[in-house]
Amino acid sequence: MIRTAPEFDLKSCRVNKIRNRADLVVLDGNPLTVPEDQLANLQVEMTWVDGELRYQRED
C-alpha cells in the first residue's frame, strides 16, 4: 500500500535507527503527482541497496 502525504501517520511508522542502511530509489519525477498514463515514463536516477550506491544514471 502506498501512503500519500495526507494519509501519512508518523506514529504508525518504524523509525530507522541511526547507522542502519536503507534501500532507496530516486526517480526523476514524483510518482504521486505524475498523471497515471505517464508513470511508465519516469526514469530511475539512482538506486541504493543496503546503504551502497548500486546504480546511477549517466547523462
C-alpha positions in Angstrom: 0.0 0.0 0.0 1.4 3.4 -1.0 0.7 6.1 1.5 0.3 9.7 0.3 1.1 12.7 2.4 -2.5 13.3 3.7 -2.7 9.6 4.9 0.8 9.6 6.4 0.9 8.9 10.1 4.3 9.1 11.8 3.2 7.1 14.8 2.4 4.1 12.5 6.0 4.1 11.1 9.0 2.4 12.4 11.9 4.8 12.7 15.1 3.7 11.1 17.8 3.6 13.8 21.0 5.6 13.3 23.6 3.8 11.3 21.0 1.4 9.7 21.4 1.2 6.0 18.4 1.9 3.8 17.3 0.8 0.3 16.3 3.8 -1.8 15.3 4.6 -5.4 15.5 8.2 -6.7 13.2 8.9 -9.6 13.2 11.9 -12.0 9.6 12.8 -11.0 7.1 12.3 -8.3 5.0 9.2 -8.9 2.3 10.6 -6.6 1.7 13.7 -8.8 2.6 12.4 -12.3 -0.5 11.6 -14.4 -1.2 7.8 -14.3 -0.5 7.4 -18.0 3.0 8.9 -17.6 4.1 6.7 -14.7 5.9 4.3 -17.1 8.0 7.3 -18.4 9.6 8.0 -15.0 13.4 7.3 -15.1 15.4 5.9 -12.2 18.2 8.4 -11.3 19.9 6.2 -8.7 19.4 3.1 -6.6 20.9 2.5 -3.2 20.8 -1.0 -1.6 22.0 -1.7 1.9 23.4 1.8 2.0 25.6 1.4 -1.1 25.1 3.2 -4.4 24.3 0.3 -6.9 23.1 2.3 -9.9 23.4 5.9 -11.1 22.0 7.0 -14.4 24.5 8.6 -16.7 23.6 11.7 -18.7 
